[in-house]
Amino acid sequence: MSTISIDVKKQFESHSFHLKASLPAKGITAIFGRSGAGKTTLINLVSGLVEPDAGYIAINNKPLFDSEQSINVPIEKRKIGYVFQDARLFPHMTVEQNLCYGVTKKG
């Protein structure tokens, strides 16, 4: 089974975040909780927008981040989509151009 393995720690000014979990890498996984529970922190860590202080994140045993091995795959090489819950469009582009912004053509 395809899995996302996570064991990360991140210290912020006012709080700390620590999560150890194994999630399916296929299909849809819903993360829910009260405000401030760490949902956005989790997706920011997995996507690479925020770097953990320690630990690892791996998809199908391929590390995206591993503090012990000094691995930190750049955001653009993680192949992870992220849809923000608020409007984050380039104002100078159409909706279609915004949606296609990260698409690359191979062939």
OpenMM code with the backbone's topology and positions (N, CA, C; nanometers):
from openmm import Vec3, app, unit

residues = "MET SER THR ILE SER ILE ASP VAL LYS LYS GLN PHE GLU SER HIS SER PHE HIS LEU LYS ALA SER LEU PRO ALA LYS GLY ILE THR ALA ILE PHE GLY ARG SER GLY ALA GLY LYS THR THR LEU ILE ASN LEU VAL SER GLY LEU VAL GLU PRO ASP ALA GLY TYR ILE ALA ILE ASN ASN LYS PRO LEU PHE ASP SER GLU GLN SER ILE ASN VAL PRO ILE GLU LYS ARG LYS ILE GLY TYR VAL PHE GLN ASP ALA ARG LEU PHE PRO HIS MET THR VAL GLU GLN ASN LEU CYS TYR GLY VAL THR LYS LYS GLY".split()
positions = [
    Vec3(0.0837, -0.1190, 0.0000),
    Vec3(0.0000, 0.0000, 0.0000),
    Vec3(0.0878, 0.1249, 0.0000),
    Vec3(0.0518, 0.2223, -0.0794),
    Vec3(0.1235, 0.3487, -0.0854),
    Vec3(0.0977, 0.4282, 0.0416),
    Vec3(0.2062, 0.4797, 0.1013),
    Vec3(0.1891, 0.5535, 0.2263),
    Vec3(0.2712, 0.6812, 0.2308),
    Vec3(0.2228, 0.7734, 0.3107),
    Vec3(0.2958, 0.8939, 0.3467),
    Vec3(0.3345, 0.8750, 0.4923),
    Vec3(0.4638, 0.8678, 0.5189),
    Vec3(0.5139, 0.8488, 0.6551),
    Vec3(0.5640, 0.9821, 0.7079),
    Vec3(0.5149, 1.0192, 0.8250),
    Vec3(0.5481, 1.1482, 0.8831),
    Vec3(0.5875, 1.1299, 1.0292),
    Vec3(0.6985, 1.1895, 1.0658),
    Vec3(0.7388, 1.2004, 1.2057),
    Vec3(0.8201, 1.3286, 1.2150),
    Vec3(0.7522, 1.4377, 1.2448),
    Vec3(0.8164, 1.5692, 1.2418),
    Vec3(0.7909, 1.6487, 1.3689),
    Vec3(0.8841, 1.7406, 1.3937),
    Vec3(0.8714, 1.8355, 1.5045),
    Vec3(0.9016, 1.9745, 1.4504),
    Vec3(0.8237, 2.0714, 1.4954),
    Vec3(0.8460, 2.2108, 1.4571),
    Vec3(0.8117, 2.2988, 1.5768),
    Vec3(0.9044, 2.3833, 1.6157),
    Vec3(0.8822, 2.4753, 1.7265),
    Vec3(0.8516, 2.6136, 1.6697),
    Vec3(0.7400, 2.6690, 1.7108),
    Vec3(0.7027, 2.8051, 1.6751),
    Vec3(0.7190, 2.8921, 1.7990),
    Vec3(0.7036, 3.0224, 1.7855),
    Vec3(0.7182, 3.1123, 1.9009),
    Vec3(0.6265, 3.0744, 2.0163),
    Vec3(0.5001, 3.0522, 1.9850),
    Vec3(0.4016, 3.0324, 2.0916),
    Vec3(0.3580, 2.8874, 2.1125),
    Vec3(0.4005, 2.7970, 2.0268),
    Vec3(0.3571, 2.6578, 2.0407),
    Vec3(0.4517, 2.5640, 1.9659),
    Vec3(0.4362, 2.4366, 1.9939),
    Vec3(0.5159, 2.3370, 1.9232),
    Vec3(0.4223, 2.2398, 1.8514),
    Vec3(0.4748, 2.1810, 1.7463),
    Vec3(0.3987, 2.0865, 1.6653),
    Vec3(0.4799, 1.9580, 1.6577),
    Vec3(0.4172, 1.8457, 1.6872),
    Vec3(0.4813, 1.7145, 1.6731),
    Vec3(0.3761, 1.6183, 1.6224),
    Vec3(0.4067, 1.5509, 1.5134),
    Vec3(0.3131, 1.4552, 1.4567),
    Vec3(0.3890, 1.3323, 1.4091),
    Vec3(0.3369, 1.2167, 1.4456),
    Vec3(0.3858, 1.0904, 1.3926),
    Vec3(0.2645, 1.0182, 1.3368),
    Vec3(0.2654, 0.9939, 1.2048),
    Vec3(0.1482, 0.9345, 1.1402),
    Vec3(0.1883, 0.8623, 1.0130),
    Vec3(0.1022, 0.7716, 0.9719),
    Vec3(0.1144, 0.7034, 0.8437),
    Vec3(-0.0196, 0.7210, 0.7737),
    Vec3(-0.0162, 0.7834, 0.6570),
    Vec3(-0.1378, 0.8154, 0.5821),
    Vec3(-0.1345, 0.7467, 0.4462),
    Vec3(-0.2511, 0.7141, 0.3902),
    Vec3(-0.2514, 0.6566, 0.2554),
    Vec3(-0.2060, 0.7603, 0.1529),
    Vec3(-0.1254, 0.7167, 0.0569),
    Vec3(-0.0757, 0.8065, -0.0475),
    Vec3(-0.1656, 0.8069, -0.1699),
    Vec3(-0.2696, 0.7252, -0.1687),
    Vec3(-0.3648, 0.7214, -0.2798),
    Vec3(-0.5015, 0.7601, -0.2275),
    Vec3(-0.5826, 0.8119, -0.3171),
    Vec3(-0.7180, 0.8492, -0.2782),
    Vec3(-0.7207, 0.9845, -0.2095),
    Vec3(-0.8210, 1.0037, -0.1284),
    Vec3(-0.8409, 1.1309, -0.0590),
    Vec3(-0.8338, 1.1068, 0.0909),
    Vec3(-0.7560, 1.1869, 0.1581),
    Vec3(-0.7473, 1.1824, 0.3035),
    Vec3(-0.7935, 1.3167, 0.3561),
    Vec3(-0.8879, 1.3149, 0.4474),
    Vec3(-0.9378, 1.4391, 0.5074),
    Vec3(-0.8691, 1.4605, 0.6414),
    Vec3(-0.8197, 1.5802, 0.6612),
    Vec3(-0.7602, 1.6206, 0.7883),
    Vec3(-0.8541, 1.7247, 0.8470),
    Vec3(-0.9070, 1.6974, 0.9653),
    Vec3(-0.9997, 1.7933, 1.0249),
    Vec3(-0.9679, 1.8113, 1.1721),
    Vec3(-1.0108, 1.9227, 1.2247),
    Vec3(-0.9884, 1.9541, 1.3656),
    Vec3(-1.0246, 2.0982, 1.3919),
    Vec3(-1.0211, 2.1320, 1.5167),
    Vec3(-1.0577, 2.2690, 1.5557),
    Vec3(-0.9515, 2.3682, 1.5064),
    Vec3(-0.9854, 2.4926, 1.5098),
    Vec3(-0.8931, 2.5980, 1.4715),
    Vec3(-0.7696, 2.5923, 1.5614),
    Vec3(-0.6527, 2.5957, 1.4999),
    Vec3(-0.5287, 2.5914, 1.5761),
    Vec3(-0.4768, 2.4519, 1.6044),
    Vec3(-0.5431, 2.3486, 1.5519),
    Vec3(-0.5024, 2.2109, 1.5793),
    Vec3(-0.3773, 2.1684, 1.5018),
    Vec3(-0.3438, 2.2391, 1.3934),
    Vec3(-0.2238, 2.2069, 1.3173),
    Vec3(-0.2479, 2.1581, 1.1759),
    Vec3(-0.3700, 2.1719, 1.1260),
    Vec3(-0.4012, 2.1244, 0.9902),
    Vec3(-0.3172, 2.1965, 0.8853),
    Vec3(-0.3122, 2.3268, 0.8918),
    Vec3(-0.2352, 2.4046, 0.7949),
    Vec3(-0.0864, 2.3815, 0.8139),
    Vec3(-0.0420, 2.3691, 0.9375),
    Vec3(0.0994, 2.3395, 0.9633),
    Vec3(0.1374, 2.2075, 0.8987),
    Vec3(0.0523, 2.1065, 0.9112),
    Vec3(0.0798, 1.9761, 0.8512),
    Vec3(0.0987, 1.9873, 0.7003),
    Vec3(0.0051, 2.0496, 0.6308),
    Vec3(0.0165, 2.0578, 0.4855),
    Vec3(0.1336, 2.1465, 0.4433),
    Vec3(0.1638, 2.2495, 0.5229),
    Vec3(0.2798, 2.3332, 0.4925),
    Vec3(0.4106, 2.2557, 0.5085),
    Vec3(0.4176, 2.1673, 0.6069),
    Vec3(0.5364, 2.0840, 0.6265),
    Vec3(0.5508, 1.9817, 0.5141),
    Vec3(0.4429, 1.9137, 0.4791),
    Vec3(0.4482, 1.8115, 0.3738),
    Vec3(0.4799, 1.8750, 0.2383),
    Vec3(0.4205, 1.9900, 0.2101),
    Vec3(0.4433, 2.0550, 0.0803),
    Vec3(0.5808, 2.1199, 0.0696),
    Vec3(0.6437, 2.1472, 0.1837),
    Vec3(0.7756, 2.2110, 0.1823),
    Vec3(0.7721, 2.3602, 0.2047),
    Vec3(0.6544, 2.4169, 0.2293),
    Vec3(0.6459, 2.5604, 0.2567),
    Vec3(0.7067, 2.5954, 0.3920),
    Vec3(0.7053, 2.4998, 0.4850),
    Vec3(0.7669, 2.5167, 0.6163),
    Vec3(0.8602, 2.3976, 0.6380),
    Vec3(0.9807, 2.4243, 0.6862),
    Vec3(1.0776, 2.3172, 0.7105),
    Vec3(1.0683, 2.2697, 0.8550),
    Vec3(1.0546, 2.1401, 0.8763),
    Vec3(1.0535, 2.0879, 1.0131),
    Vec3(1.1876, 2.1135, 1.0820),
    Vec3(1.1852, 2.1165, 1.2144),
    Vec3(1.3097, 2.1280, 1.2903),
    Vec3(1.3799, 1.9931, 1.2961),
    Vec3(1.3027, 1.8865, 1.2978),
    Vec3(1.3593, 1.7516, 1.3066),
    Vec3(1.2573, 1.6520, 1.2532),
    Vec3(1.3077, 1.5346, 1.2128),
    Vec3(1.2193, 1.4267, 1.1713),
    Vec3(1.2311, 1.3934, 1.0248),
    Vec3(1.1231, 1.3326, 0.9746),
    Vec3(1.1217, 1.2919, 0.8344),
    Vec3(0.9797, 1.2943, 0.7787),
    Vec3(0.9741, 1.3082, 0.6471),
    Vec3(0.8505, 1.2976, 0.5697),
    Vec3(0.8885, 1.2164, 0.4463),
    Vec3(0.8173, 1.1076, 0.4218),
    Vec3(0.8479, 1.0229, 0.3065),
    Vec3(0.7186, 0.9767, 0.2404),
    Vec3(0.7221, 0.9672, 0.1088),
    Vec3(0.6103, 0.9118, 0.0328),
    Vec3(0.6618, 0.7848, -0.0338),
    Vec3(0.5972, 0.6726, -0.0010),
    Vec3(0.6401, 0.5422, -0.0523),
    Vec3(0.7892, 0.5180, -0.0280),
    Vec3(0.8324, 0.5488, 0.0922),
    Vec3(0.9714, 0.5311, 0.1370),
    Vec3(1.0714, 0.6228, 0.0680),
    Vec3(1.0245, 0.7169, -0.0144),
    Vec3(1.1134, 0.8147, -0.0773),
    Vec3(1.1092, 0.9425, 0.0069),
    Vec3(1.2210, 0.9791, 0.0692),
    Vec3(1.2186, 1.0945, 0.1596),
    Vec3(1.2013, 1.2281, 0.0875),
    Vec3(1.1119, 1.3097, 0.1426),
    Vec3(1.0997, 1.4491, 0.1011),
    Vec3(1.1810, 1.5357, 0.1967),
    Vec3(1.1833, 1.4918, 0.3231),
    Vec3(1.2608, 1.5608, 0.4262),
    Vec3(1.3127, 1.4560, 0.5232),
    Vec3(1.4391, 1.4667, 0.5569),
    Vec3(1.4981, 1.3793, 0.6586),
    Vec3(1.6110, 1.4568, 0.7246),
    Vec3(1.5894, 1.4981, 0.8493),
    Vec3(1.6881, 1.5817, 0.9170),
    Vec3(1.8179, 1.5053, 0.9433),
    Vec3(1.8111, 1.3761, 0.9692),
    Vec3(1.9313, 1.2976, 0.9969),
    Vec3(2.0189, 1.2795, 0.8732),
    Vec3(1.9558, 1.2721, 0.7554),
    Vec3(2.0307, 1.2538, 0.6308),
    Vec3(2.0498, 1.3846, 0.5534),
    Vec3(2.0071, 1.4967, 0.6137),
    Vec3(2.0168, 1.6291, 0.5499),
    Vec3(1.9483, 1.6321, 0.4131),
    Vec3(1.8294, 1.5720, 0.4060),
    Vec3(1.7507, 1.5726, 0.2829),
    Vec3(1.6355, 1.6712, 0.2999),
    Vec3(1.6205, 1.7593, 0.2036),
    Vec3(1.5072, 1.8519, 0.2000),
    Vec3(1.4764, 1.8808, 0.0533),
    Vec3(1.3887, 1.8005, -0.0048),
    Vec3(1.3537, 1.8144, -0.1460),
    Vec3(1.2863, 1.9503, -0.1661),
    Vec3(1.3316, 2.0282, -0.2654),
    Vec3(1.2712, 2.1590, -0.2908),
    Vec3(1.1215, 2.1481, -0.3217),
    Vec3(1.0485, 2.2513, -0.2876),
    Vec3(0.9030, 2.2560, -0.3076),
    Vec3(0.8651, 2.2149, -0.4498),
    Vec3(0.9325, 2.2719, -0.5474),
    Vec3(0.8953, 2.2508, -0.6869),
    Vec3(0.9241, 2.1083, -0.7358),
    Vec3(0.9992, 2.0314, -0.6604),
    Vec3(1.0298, 1.8935, -0.6996),
    Vec3(0.9496, 1.7913, -0.6198),
    Vec3(0.8619, 1.8360, -0.5312),
    Vec3(0.7837, 1.7440, -0.4479),
    Vec3(0.6593, 1.6911, -0.5185),
    Vec3(0.6159, 1.7563, -0.6240),
    Vec3(0.4971, 1.7141, -0.6998),
    Vec3(0.3751, 1.7011, -0.6098),
    Vec3(0.3557, 1.8035, -0.5282),
    Vec3(0.2424, 1.8067, -0.4362),
    Vec3(0.1573, 1.9283, -0.4703),
    Vec3(0.0285, 1.9047, -0.4936),
    Vec3(-0.0639, 2.0142, -0.5198),
    Vec3(-0.1152, 2.0721, -0.3892),
    Vec3(-0.1427, 2.1985, -0.3894),
    Vec3(-0.1892, 2.2676, -0.2687),
    Vec3(-0.2947, 2.3681, -0.3115),
    Vec3(-0.4153, 2.3522, -0.2628),
    Vec3(-0.5229, 2.4460, -0.2922),
    Vec3(-0.5506, 2.5242, -0.1643),
    Vec3(-0.5208, 2.6527, -0.1674),
    Vec3(-0.5427, 2.7369, -0.0503),
    Vec3(-0.6917, 2.7600, -0.0304),
    Vec3(-0.7337, 2.7780, 0.0944),
    Vec3(-0.8753, 2.7980, 0.1205),
    Vec3(-0.9195, 2.9424, 0.0989),
    Vec3(-0.8251, 3.0324, 0.0801),
    Vec3(-0.8619, 3.1695, 0.0471),
    Vec3(-0.8109, 3.2004, -0.0937),
    Vec3(-0.8563, 3.3089, -0.1498),
    Vec3(-0.8208, 3.3437, -0.2878),
    Vec3(-0.6722, 3.3758, -0.2982),
    Vec3(-0.6019, 3.2995, -0.3777),
    Vec3(-0.4590, 3.3220, -0.3991),
    Vec3(-0.4306, 3.3157, -0.5484),
    Vec3(-0.4972, 3.3988, -0.6244),
    Vec3(-0.4772, 3.3999, -0.7687),
    Vec3(-0.3861, 3.5154, -0.8065),
    Vec3(-0.3119, 3.4979, -0.9166),
    Vec3(-0.2370, 3.6098, -0.9713),
    Vec3(-0.3387, 3.7054, -1.0325),
    Vec3(-0.3465, 3.8275, -0.9841),
    Vec3(-0.4509, 3.9190, -1.0308),
    Vec3(-0.4383, 3.9594, -1.1775),
    Vec3(-0.3195, 3.9466, -1.2353),
    Vec3(-0.2985, 3.9850, -1.3748),
    Vec3(-0.3290, 3.8722, -1.4734),
    Vec3(-0.3720, 3.7560, -1.4211),
    Vec3(-0.4019, 3.6412, -1.5066),
    Vec3(-0.5489, 3.6044, -1.4987),
    Vec3(-0.5958, 3.5353, -1.6032),
    Vec3(-0.7325, 3.4838, -1.6011),
    Vec3(-0.7374, 3.3626, -1.5086),
    Vec3(-0.8575, 3.3159, -1.4786),
    Vec3(-0.8720, 3.1959, -1.3961),
    Vec3(-0.8027, 3.0780, -1.4639),
    Vec3(-0.8237, 3.0623, -1.5944),
    Vec3(-0.7609, 2.9526, -1.6680),
    Vec3(-0.6089, 2.9614, -1.6606),
    Vec3(-0.5533, 3.0807, -1.6782),
    Vec3(-0.4082, 3.0972, -1.6707),
    Vec3(-0.3575, 3.0624, -1.5304),
    Vec3(-0.4317, 3.1004, -1.4273),
    Vec3(-0.3938, 3.0665, -1.2900),
    Vec3(-0.3939, 2.9159, -1.2700),
    Vec3(-0.4976, 2.8479, -1.3193),
    Vec3(-0.5070, 2.7031, -1.3023),
    Vec3(-0.3964, 2.6300, -1.3770),
    Vec3(-0.3561, 2.6827, -1.4904),
    Vec3(-0.2554, 2.6163, -1.5729),
    Vec3(-0.1129, 2.6649, -1.5433),
    Vec3(-0.0969, 2.7536, -1.4493),
    Vec3(0.0339, 2.8149, -1.4217),
    Vec3(0.1454, 2.7129, -1.3984),
    Vec3(0.1209, 2.6113, -1.3193),
    Vec3(0.2244, 2.5136, -1.2860),
    Vec3(0.2334, 2.3957, -1.3789),
    Vec3(0.1503, 2.3913, -1.4797),
    Vec3(0.1485, 2.2768, -1.5713),
    Vec3(0.2646, 2.2865, -1.6692),
    Vec3(0.3343, 2.1752, -1.6841),
    Vec3(0.4405, 2.1689, -1.7837),
    Vec3(0.4035, 2.0627, -1.8865),
    Vec3(0.4370, 2.0893, -2.0091),
    Vec3(0.4063, 1.9953, -2.1176),
    Vec3(0.5281, 1.9110, -2.1459),
    Vec3(0.5063, 1.7800, -2.1520),
    Vec3(0.6152, 1.6888, -2.1868),
    Vec3(0.5795, 1.6224, -2.3184),
    Vec3(0.6765, 1.5987, -2.3980),
    Vec3(0.6423, 1.5298, -2.5197),
    Vec3(0.7243, 1.5726, -2.6295),
] * unit.nanometer
topology = app.Topology()
chain = topology.addChain("A")
for resn in residues:
    res = topology.addResidue(resn, chain)
    for name in ("N", "CA", "C"):
        topology.addAtom(name, app.Element.getBySymbol(name[0]), res)
